[in-house]
Amino acid sequence: MLLFFSFYYHNTSFNSDIKIVSKADNIIVIITPLNSKIEYSNKAGDTLLIYKRPVKEIYFSDSISGKSELNISLEHISNESADCNIEYNKTIIGIFEFFKEIRLHLVLYAFLLVWIICFFLVNKLRIQSIINLNIYRLLKYIIRNKPAKTPVLNTTNDNLSKFSVKPVFIVLIILYALSIFIGIGSYNIQQHESGKWRALVALEMKYSGDYVTPTLNGEKYYNKPPLFNYLLIPFVDSENDLELKLRSINIICIVLLLLTSFLVFRKQLNKQQARFALLVFAFSPLLFFKSSMFLNLDPFFSLLIVILFYLNYVGFNNSKVLRMFVGGYLITALAFLTKGYPALFFQLASLLSLSLVYKKFKILISWKHFIGLLGFFVVLGFYVFFYLSVNPGVDWLVHLMGDVKYKLDIGIARNLENFISFWGKSIIAFPVLFFMPFVLSKENLYFIFKNKFDAYCTILFIIGCLPFLFGDYYQQYILMLIPFIIIPIVRYLGSYTGIARNRIYGFLIFNIIALIISLLVNHFSMAFTGIISILIVVLFTVYLFKPSKIFVIWLMFFGVLLIARPVFTYTSIWKDNKEYSNIKSDAKNLIKKIDSKKLYLYPDRENINYATMYYLSYYYQNIIYVNDALVNNECFFLSLEENMPTNALIIDSIAQQISYKHPDPYGLYHKNSVLYLYEFEPN
């Protein structure tokens, strides 16, 4: 590795950002230190930004002169074809940053590192006997053999009781409630925000009066069913506080998710533990930052699934199986109409987990299960019936499967990347998972599997995470599982003191390695996730060796997040580049220029950013339909430059950002683009 790194450094001429603003069509060819060629085709008007990477040579061919030039000796090139900016430097840190981004290579390095650590643990900590046990012997050992050194359960009660003091608990909840609303209406729908699809779909439903068929630019949209969009419809065209109202819907769903989780906590934990569990879940960075700052449907979907999980447990535990199946599948139908097929997976995971815990597999093939499924198909059938009545001949359920296939079919390299980074990414989103290896130690497993609910939570979490170990994983996909795994973690959090010190070191090393790997192989905002990772490791390591300081440690953790929330809200980390900060006012000014004429998108909606399109539709006060046939009778059109006809008269333009895949090791690029408003010159 060192020899290869030295060779790479020797063959590097510079590593810096390369920014090319094209005035005419041109081709840029980069020669890497390994003599590979990477070719970019830049259209006139495009801005190509290549992030810092080692470069040996760079060639620039313009369409005007037709010549190829070696431009490595110039820092700024400006001619009639393009402006090119290069910062000349060659640093070891810069090249290391590049290697950090080459995911497939780091997968191999990470596996090598994990193998070395495992070899060390196996030999130094002498746990070969546990590894050699097959799965059946291990389960039998866990369930039937009580550990010799029995931990004292709930030893954290004295410290956790400080969270039950009303002033402390109430102050934290009030500060949380105030912080979660900070600044959510102060910035536009972002170019990268998933809510741009939800907002535009809801807006087009309101304009068309068709509340059955989700559309984008008048064309059918199959990725997500419409239930969440219905919540946005009353506010999606508000004249005042538009962004605040839209994102408030999301926050209301978060609050309801927290309240529902707290009810589950109160049923399964004592008062002190329940309040502590609520704070731990509420202050998860995924909920407190990302989910509360951007519009997305995952909190609403998770709310439905949390209700489903607990309803299934109550039905199984109280032998009210028919009620469980009917109620559970009705909720599954609502969840399906929110996010599609994942709802069925989580219902299956819940029922399978309960069957394993209660050893009642025959229930899954009973007539009561059939009645529940019938209820699911009746609710879903009503929607499909109305959909087909409006859109005859469209197989909606088959089209809906396309999004699932897209998430799972991501290639071997991404599969391996998700596998090795899964745990670290999960800890960053939900820091309480840092303690899961301690909770699942052999001293606690006996008690977990003797407690029906704790066993259900543990098995449910494992089964629920399985598809995301290799698929396209984002932390919000397991949001609904977190309240349930928090319960055994909080219940047994104090009992880790009975674990040998060398095993505590092993668990600690495992978590730290997981965090490091997740930071290296994924495109994170280092300023945020790096700080969160360091905070987790430092504070929780102190807690592991000073468990009596649990109140102070967690209070510090909550305090840092409360301070960070407004800081990150008003920084550029979470926002678009400056050229998109005025996208809303730019859209308003552009729409003013079309007067009362019709406006179309030509020729299709490929490479269109729906944040920009949402604001254009909002001020146009109608759907901007796709038109693949140019009609010049007093119509305006929106197109990318490559799609504009030769006789077009450009009236205005508006910025947007599109994402595209490229064979370069970086993978995903965000490219600045321009959408032009034009009409035809009069004959």
Salt bridges, closest charged atoms under 4 A:
ASP46 OD2 - LYS671 NZ 3.16
ASP83 OD1 - LYS23 NZ 3.69
GLU101 OE2 - LYS100 NZ 2.86
GLU101 OE1 - HIS523 ND1 2.82
GLU193 OE1 - ARG247 NH2 3.04
GLU219 OE1 - ARG605 NE 3.01
ASP237 OD1 - LYS206 NZ 2.99
GLU243 OE2 - LYS584 NZ 3.29
ASP298 OD1 - LYS339 NZ 2.56
ASP403 OD2 - LYS224 NZ 2.88
GLU417 OE1 - ARG103 NH1 3.34
GLU417 OE1 - ARG414 NE 3.90
GLU443 OE2 - ARG503 NH1 3.28
ASP454 OD2 - ARG491 NE 2.76
ASP472 OD1 - ARG414 NH2 2.60
ASP576 OD1 - HIS192 ND1 3.06
ASP652 OD2 - LYS593 NZ 2.93
ASP664 OD2 - ARG53 NH1 2.91
GLU679 OE1 - LYS597 NZ 3.44
